[in-house]
Amino acid sequence: MRTITRLKILKYHITREKLIYVGLWIVLFLTPVISFYFRPITSGAHRILLWKDVWPLWLMMSVYLIIFVIHDFILAPLLIYRQKRRIYLLSTTILIAAFLMVQCAGDKPRDPRLEEEQRELPGHLTPPPGPMGADRRDINVLHNSLGPGPIVNTLILIGLLGLNLGVKLYFKNERDRASIEQLEHTRVVQQLEYLKYQINPHFFMNTLNNIQVLVDMDPEAAKAALRELSVMMRFILYEGDKPRVPLQKEITFLRNYVRLMRLRYDERLTVTMDIPENMPDILIPPLLYVTFVENSFKHGVSNRHGSFITISMDVEDGQLLFICMNSKRESSKGDSTVPTEGGVGLRNVRQRLDLIYGSRYDLTINDGKEVYTVKLSLPCDC
């Protein structure tokens, strides 16, 4: 089954959420009209809908709608997406309090003479018998049922905001669940990619050939290379399928990988690794950086000219910053052959980052004329 991207999941749930809100407000605005035609009438009365009695109800609902939109687009995201509970509670309380004060200020007592004149207006229905219809018409009962006093108005508003918050939380949970499922699926696919490092014939052929040469020239160096290869394979086998690994283990894997790859090239290649020894003890996804380093060796080393690869890592302003720079190897036609942002490896890395970190990471790829640079910034709170 084709993997649904995170963006498509987000758009799908947002569309469903907005359709619920649109349907809700359509029903609320139609309620005064629908209720009018379903009310019982007494013998001899005429069913006439006076729009001048409906407009005040719609005006009140418009106020609810405006506050609902403010809560949906501004206040609710503070709690749901940014986890700013105090700011959300304070802002929502101020909004509800302001609504209540406006309601109290505009809630003036009814003038009995005005109600008496309303009862004499032509076109109104005859009031039903009983205490509820003793002194007002049905349309006034409808008006008061949908537009009651300040306290009830405020309770209705709180109910609408609570409904909005509940729906948003529901769809956020749905999106999170879908993202987790996709992440698990991507992890399985990524695990297959990891296996390429175990059975990749070119990697092993070149590495073992280099080690074979070292056996005669420098036996101790050959033994060190075999140890490094063993450490790398142990990391892939036992750590590669975990969701996160310690940063120090990832750095050790990178160092071993660079040393083994470096055996294939002569002194015209300069490799620099600037990684402090006292890096923080944080967890990151396994084998996250090796794609960038592999591309730097694959596309940045020239057999005719001097080349360089520079790898650095540090912590700046609470962010784990990784930078990989390499020279650009020229093809026989004079065109630079470098990986593009649309390459499969880089695309898979970006997809993993989207699923794991959402919008909390920054990946910048600069394809210069002579230098290819990758900068990856991750939060240190994991």
KEBAGU-229516 format. One line per 8 residues: for each residue x, y, z of C-alpha. Coordinates in nm, 4 decimals, always signed. Layout:
<nodes>
X,Y,Z | ...
</nodes>
This chain:
<nodes>
+0.0000,+0.0000,+0.0000 | +0.1303,+0.3431,-0.0933 | +0.2466,+0.5444,+0.2061 | +0.0366,+0.8550,+0.2665 | +0.2561,+1.1547,+0.3276 | +0.2279,+1.3594,+0.6428 | +0.1043,+1.6603,+0.4434 | -0.1809,+1.4612,+0.2905
-0.2810,+1.3287,+0.6335 | -0.2850,+1.6826,+0.7705 | -0.4976,+1.8183,+0.4834 | -0.7398,+1.5266,+0.5081 | -0.8099,+1.5783,+0.8791 | -0.8281,+1.9577,+0.8483 | -1.0881,+1.9212,+0.5718 | -1.2996,+1.6874,+0.7847
-1.2726,+1.9201,+1.0831 | -1.3790,+2.2285,+0.8867 | -1.6719,+2.0422,+0.7286 | -1.8002,+1.9616,+1.0779 | -1.7853,+2.3299,+1.1748 | -1.9575,+2.4426,+0.8536 | -2.2365,+2.1875,+0.9028 | -2.2793,+2.2884,+1.2677
-2.3200,+2.6584,+1.1914 | -2.5530,+2.5967,+0.8981 | -2.7812,+2.3982,+1.1306 | -2.7634,+2.6674,+1.4004 | -2.8527,+2.9473,+1.1598 | -3.1410,+2.7465,+1.0128 | -3.2788,+2.6521,+1.3560 | -3.4964,+2.9675,+1.4016
-3.6634,+2.9179,+1.0642 | -3.7063,+2.5404,+1.1022 | -3.8416,+2.5765,+1.4568 | -4.0993,+2.8265,+1.3375 | -4.2547,+2.5811,+1.0923 | -4.2641,+2.2958,+1.3424 | -4.4338,+2.4845,+1.6257 | -4.7962,+2.3988,+1.6980
-5.0509,+2.6736,+1.6274 | -5.3925,+2.7328,+1.7788 | -5.7165,+2.7237,+1.5874 | -5.7642,+3.0271,+1.3671 | -5.4009,+3.1423,+1.3859 | -5.1924,+3.2098,+1.0765 | -4.8352,+3.0783,+1.0318 | -4.6441,+3.3849,+0.9121
-4.2668,+3.4090,+0.9442 | -4.1604,+3.7626,+1.0247 | -3.7959,+3.8097,+0.9286 | -3.7665,+4.1061,+1.1599 | -3.7998,+3.8574,+1.4462 | -3.5410,+3.6202,+1.2944 | -3.2727,+3.8804,+1.2229 | -3.2004,+3.9501,+1.5928
-3.1414,+3.5791,+1.6457 | -2.9041,+3.5646,+1.3523 | -2.7271,+3.8731,+1.4839 | -2.6709,+3.6983,+1.8185 | -2.5478,+3.3854,+1.6384 | -2.3091,+3.5984,+1.4341 | -2.1492,+3.7162,+1.7580 | -2.1114,+3.3526,+1.8641
-1.9625,+3.2713,+1.5229 | -1.7035,+3.5505,+1.5407 | -1.5884,+3.4395,+1.8867 | -1.5867,+3.0776,+1.7688 | -1.3581,+3.1681,+1.4755 | -1.1217,+3.3603,+1.7065 | -1.1036,+3.0588,+1.9367 | -1.0596,+2.8126,+1.6503
-0.7811,+2.9938,+1.4642 | -0.5981,+3.1797,+1.7432 | -0.6683,+3.0531,+2.0949 | -0.7162,+2.6766,+2.0559 | -0.3864,+2.6299,+1.8654 | -0.2065,+2.7869,+2.1635 | -0.3130,+2.4907,+2.3768 | -0.3191,+2.2087,+2.1234
-0.0147,+2.2771,+1.9071 | +0.2068,+2.4992,+2.1225 | +0.1243,+2.3667,+2.4715 | +0.0830,+2.7182,+2.6130 | -0.1868,+2.6310,+2.8654 | -0.1618,+2.9426,+3.0786 | -0.1824,+3.1815,+2.7852 | -0.4773,+2.9860,+2.6443
-0.6706,+2.9820,+2.9731 | -0.6040,+3.3504,+3.0351 | -0.7001,+3.4561,+2.6835 | -1.0148,+3.2428,+2.6763 | -1.1217,+3.3665,+3.0203 | -1.0768,+3.7282,+2.9124 | -1.2771,+3.6651,+2.5949 | -1.5660,+3.5010,+2.7832
-1.5621,+3.7695,+3.0538 | -1.5750,+4.0448,+2.7915 | -1.8685,+3.8701,+2.6248 | -2.0507,+3.8423,+2.9584 | -1.9950,+4.2101,+3.0426 | -2.1254,+4.3196,+2.7040 | -2.4287,+4.0977,+2.7549 | -2.4970,+4.2420,+3.0990
-2.4583,+4.5961,+2.9699 | -2.7043,+4.5349,+2.6886 | -2.9558,+4.3309,+2.8877 | -3.2164,+4.5969,+2.9611 | -3.5509,+4.5122,+3.1240 | -3.8397,+4.4764,+2.8851 | -4.0944,+4.7552,+2.8629 | -4.4433,+4.6110,+2.9334
-4.5962,+4.8686,+2.7042 | -4.3677,+4.7546,+2.4214 | -4.4687,+4.3942,+2.4722 | -4.8342,+4.4992,+2.4739 | -4.7868,+4.6735,+2.1411 | -4.6129,+4.3648,+2.0015 | -4.9095,+4.1520,+2.0966 | -5.1339,+4.3779,+1.8907
-4.9173,+4.3626,+1.5755 | -5.0950,+4.1878,+1.2841 | -4.9479,+3.8621,+1.1552 | -4.8425,+3.7226,+1.4914 | -4.9763,+3.3901,+1.6083 | -5.2330,+3.3614,+1.8806 | -5.0550,+3.2651,+2.2037 | -5.1110,+2.9090,+2.3170
-5.3034,+2.8490,+2.6394 | -5.1167,+2.8057,+2.9636 | -4.8816,+3.0183,+3.1744 | -4.6027,+3.0225,+2.9116 | -4.8309,+3.1824,+2.6534 | -5.0307,+3.4096,+2.8818 | -4.8463,+3.7299,+2.7999 | -4.6305,+3.6783,+2.4828
-4.6545,+3.5373,+2.1309 | -4.4886,+3.2220,+2.0030 | -4.2273,+3.4123,+1.8073 | -4.1217,+3.5879,+2.1269 | -4.0987,+3.2536,+2.3029 | -3.8713,+3.1370,+2.0192 | -3.6667,+3.4545,+2.0459 | -3.6211,+3.4125,+2.4191
-3.5390,+3.0434,+2.3904 | -3.2556,+3.1098,+2.1460 | -3.1407,+3.4439,+2.2813 | -3.1783,+3.4250,+2.6621 | -3.0183,+3.6322,+2.9340 | -2.6483,+3.6997,+2.9839 | -2.5766,+3.3942,+3.2000 | -2.7365,+3.1466,+2.9623
-2.5803,+3.3239,+2.6634 | -2.2393,+3.2829,+2.8244 | -2.3048,+2.9150,+2.9006 | -2.3960,+2.8618,+2.5347 | -2.0710,+3.0312,+2.4321 | -1.8678,+2.8131,+2.6715 | -2.0391,+2.5060,+2.5261 | -1.9507,+2.6093,+2.1709
-1.5870,+2.6755,+2.2636 | -1.5703,+2.3449,+2.4501 | -1.7117,+2.1694,+2.1436 | -1.4513,+2.3404,+1.9260 | -1.1706,+2.2347,+2.1601 | -1.2974,+1.8768,+2.1794 | -1.3191,+1.8415,+1.8008 | -0.9695,+1.9850,+1.7538
-0.8251,+1.7503,+2.0173 | -0.9978,+1.4546,+1.8525 | -0.8544,+1.5305,+1.5097 | -0.5099,+1.6039,+1.6570 | -0.5121,+1.2599,+1.8173 | -0.6179,+1.1132,+1.4827 | -0.3328,+1.2919,+1.3050 | -0.0822,+1.1822,+1.5696
-0.1993,+0.8229,+1.5447 | -0.1745,+0.8278,+1.1647 | +0.1725,+0.9838,+1.1842 | +0.2872,+0.7157,+1.4293 | +0.1567,+0.4425,+1.2005 | +0.3330,+0.5995,+0.9056 | +0.6510,+0.6353,+1.1094 | +0.6405,+0.2667,+1.1975
+0.5909,+0.1797,+0.8326 | +0.8739,+0.4104,+0.7295 | +1.0976,+0.2544,+0.9938 | +1.0416,-0.0880,+0.8398 | +1.1231,+0.0475,+0.4947 | +1.4243,+0.2289,+0.6349 | +1.5412,-0.0922,+0.7980 | +1.5568,-0.2461,+0.4525
+1.7748,+0.0459,+0.3498 | +1.9999,-0.0205,+0.6472 | +2.0474,-0.3771,+0.5265 | +2.2165,-0.2365,+0.2176 | +2.5091,-0.1400,+0.4379 | +2.5388,-0.5046,+0.5427 | +2.5240,-0.6596,+0.1970 | +2.6354,-0.3745,-0.0283
+2.8960,-0.5489,-0.2459 | +3.0726,-0.2293,-0.3487 | +3.1204,-0.1102,+0.0069 | +3.2536,-0.4456,+0.1269 | +3.4576,-0.5094,-0.1848 | +3.6374,-0.1763,-0.1653 | +3.6820,-0.1912,+0.2120 | +3.8103,-0.5494,+0.2151
+4.0410,-0.4811,-0.0785 | +4.1885,-0.1889,+0.1094 | +4.2317,-0.4016,+0.4198 | +4.3934,-0.6777,+0.2122 | +4.6530,-0.4306,+0.0853 | +4.7160,-0.3126,+0.4404 | +4.7824,-0.6681,+0.5567 | +5.1165,-0.6681,+0.3740
+5.1988,-0.2996,+0.4088 | +5.0791,-0.2272,+0.7619 | +4.9372,-0.5265,+0.9516 | +4.8474,-0.3190,+1.2554 | +4.6470,-0.0750,+1.0394 | +4.4705,-0.3717,+0.8767 | +4.3724,-0.5046,+1.2181 | +4.2416,-0.1604,+1.3174
+4.0363,-0.1404,+0.9974 | +3.8807,-0.4805,+1.0646 | +3.7925,-0.3729,+1.4171 | +3.6284,-0.0578,+1.2846 | +3.4320,-0.2586,+1.0274 | +3.3182,-0.4954,+1.3017 | +3.2047,-0.2051,+1.5213 | +3.0101,-0.0550,+1.2311
+2.8307,-0.3804,+1.1524 | +2.7505,-0.4342,+1.5201 | +2.5960,-0.0864,+1.5343 | +2.3844,-0.1531,+1.2240 | +2.2672,-0.4935,+1.3471 | +2.1825,-0.4028,+1.7064 | +2.1127,-0.0296,+1.7007 | +1.9825,+0.0381,+1.3502
+1.6312,-0.0878,+1.4224 | +1.5834,+0.1270,+1.7341 | +1.3811,+0.4514,+1.7154 | +1.6632,+0.6534,+1.8783 | +2.0213,+0.5948,+1.9797 | +2.2711,+0.7932,+2.1915 | +2.4456,+1.0666,+1.9986 | +2.7896,+0.9355,+2.0986
+2.7186,+0.6008,+1.9282 | +2.6124,+0.7790,+1.6110 | +2.9329,+0.9854,+1.6190 | +3.1435,+0.6723,+1.6681 | +2.9748,+0.5116,+1.3688 | +3.0483,+0.8200,+1.1569 | +3.4138,+0.8252,+1.2582 | +3.4555,+0.4570,+1.1697
+3.2736,+0.5034,+0.8420 | +3.4945,+0.7980,+0.7448 | +3.8142,+0.6114,+0.8361 | +3.7162,+0.3098,+0.6268 | +3.6097,+0.5224,+0.3306 | +3.9292,+0.7240,+0.3593 | +4.1352,+0.4084,+0.2891 | +4.0161,+0.4156,-0.0722
+4.1696,+0.7545,-0.1554 | +4.5156,+0.9041,-0.1699 | +4.6534,+1.2199,-0.0128 | +4.4734,+1.4443,-0.2603 | +4.1628,+1.4016,-0.0462 | +4.1507,+1.6007,+0.2777 | +3.8915,+1.4870,+0.5325 | +3.8308,+1.6966,+0.8428
+3.6002,+1.6010,+1.1292 | +3.5375,+1.8781,+1.3809 | +3.3246,+1.7153,+1.6518 | +3.3858,+1.8031,+2.0196 | +3.4420,+1.5157,+2.2580 | +3.1996,+1.6546,+2.5168 | +2.8848,+1.6407,+2.3058 | +2.5584,+1.6314,+2.5071
+2.4039,+1.3004,+2.6020 | +2.0944,+1.3168,+2.3796 | +1.9068,+1.0651,+2.1645 | +1.8725,+1.0930,+1.7868 | +1.7399,+0.8643,+1.5094 | +2.0043,+0.6049,+1.4088 | +2.2055,+0.6344,+1.0872 | +2.0718,+0.9841,+1.0287
+2.3915,+1.1529,+0.9103 | +2.5562,+0.8734,+0.7138 | +2.3555,+0.9554,+0.3989 | +2.5072,+1.3033,+0.3825 | +2.8596,+1.1722,+0.4430 | +2.8166,+0.8912,+0.1896 | +2.7064,+1.1435,-0.0727 | +3.0090,+1.3614,+0.0009
+3.2447,+1.0711,-0.0761 | +3.0426,+0.9537,-0.3734 | +2.9981,+1.2898,-0.5459 | +3.2682,+1.5127,-0.3990 | +3.5979,+1.3285,-0.4497 | +3.7888,+1.3878,-0.7706 | +4.0540,+1.1484,-0.9042 | +4.2265,+1.4294,-1.0937
+4.2226,+1.7228,-0.8544 | +4.2494,+1.7852,-0.4845 | +3.9240,+1.7368,-0.2938 | +3.8019,+1.7982,+0.0563 | +3.5277,+1.6844,+0.2919 | +3.4566,+1.8729,+0.6132 | +3.2214,+1.7327,+0.8783 | +3.1372,+1.9338,+1.1894
+2.8908,+1.9027,+1.4731 | +2.8164,+2.1257,+1.7715 | +2.5398,+2.2586,+1.9954 | +2.4238,+2.6177,+1.9420 | +2.1270,+2.7830,+2.1167 | +1.9736,+2.4514,+2.2182 | +2.0067,+2.3074,+1.8669 | +2.2264,+2.0195,+1.7506
+2.3953,+2.1557,+1.4380 | +2.5471,+1.9190,+1.1790 | +2.7350,+2.0525,+0.8754 | +2.8821,+1.8492,+0.5906 | +3.0734,+2.0342,+0.3174 | +3.2497,+1.8827,+0.0198 | +3.4093,+1.9890,-0.3034 | +3.2244,+1.9076,-0.6231
+3.3641,+1.6439,-0.8536 | +3.3455,+1.7253,-1.2223 | +3.2266,+1.4725,-1.4734 | +3.4030,+1.4010,-1.8002 | +3.1722,+1.6501,-1.9703 | +3.2638,+1.9244,-1.7286 | +2.9314,+1.9151,-1.5420 | +2.9266,+1.8785,-1.1637
+2.7786,+1.5527,-1.0444 | +2.6289,+1.6121,-0.7042 | +2.3193,+1.4777,-0.5296 | +2.0106,+1.6885,-0.5669 | +1.7457,+1.7604,-0.3064 | +1.5179,+1.5271,-0.4990 | +1.7572,+1.2333,-0.4674 | +1.6177,+0.9176,-0.3125
+1.8546,+0.9178,-0.0149 | +1.8013,+1.2832,+0.0713 | +1.4275,+1.2520,+0.0149 | +1.4090,+0.9578,+0.2565 | +1.6063,+1.1516,+0.5187 | +1.3753,+1.4514,+0.4856 | +1.0698,+1.2270,+0.5189 | +1.2114,+1.0712,+0.8371
+1.2797,+1.4162,+0.9800 | +0.9254,+1.5314,+0.8958 | +0.7736,+1.2348,+1.0765 | +0.9988,+1.2486,+1.3809 | +1.0488,+1.6210,+1.4361 | +0.7622,+1.7842,+1.2444 | +0.8491,+2.1522,+1.2006 | +1.1156,+2.1542,+1.4753
+1.4113,+2.0834,+1.2480 | +1.5869,+2.2779,+0.9753 | +1.7560,+2.1114,+0.6770 | +1.9337,+2.3439,+0.4341 | +2.1118,+2.2209,+0.1217 | +2.3277,+2.4714,-0.0667 | +2.4457,+2.3556,-0.4084 | +2.7196,+2.6096,-0.4801
+2.9384,+2.6361,-0.7847 | +3.2342,+2.4612,-0.6251 | +3.1124,+2.3547,-0.2795 | +2.8150,+2.1439,-0.1756 | +2.6908,+2.2134,+0.1793 | +2.4363,+2.0372,+0.3988 | +2.3234,+2.1929,+0.7282 | +2.0919,+2.0054,+0.9630
+1.9661,+2.1569,+1.2889 | +1.7793,+1.9383,+1.5413 | +1.6318,+2.0235,+1.8838 | +1.8308,+1.8991,+2.1834 | +1.5224,+1.8160,+2.3935 | +1.4910,+1.4567,+2.2788
</nodes>
